[in-house]
Amino acid sequence: MARRRISSGSTFEALAGYSRAVVDGPWVFVSGTTGFDYTAGTIAPDVAAQTEQAFTNLATALAQAGASLADVVRVRIYLAERADFEVVAPIVGRHFAGIRPANTTVVCALVDTRMKVEIEVTALKGETRA
């Protein structure tokens, strides 16, 4: 199976030389995904809304790759503020309650000061979940 790139259509992808997601065999690698609403071109000011939008964006990218959030085996979460962990963790827990992927959460500066959270995932398509 050939490697396939998935684009969100963002001009930033070409500028920075990356794809929204890459499918390689049964693996799907989704780049860091923020809370921007790509349709409206906006981002909410609060971390909870940004986290929910990031999950919407992740689900869209995974669907384009023939996968879903249920296929995620690895998640990395980047937070701009340590205090936001208490808000973000339960949202992540709700989305991943049934599958519980490996998780790393890091507090760091993000590229745009409006961004409070960025999430990247790795998924393995077609695996039977126990």
Secondary structure, DSSP 8 states (H G I E B T S, - for coil): ---EEE----HHHHHHT--SEEEETTEEEEEEEESEETTTTEE-SSHHHHHHHHHHHHHHHHHHTT--GGGEEEEEEEES-GGGHHHHHHHHHHHHTTT--EEEEEE---SSTT--EEEEEEEETT----
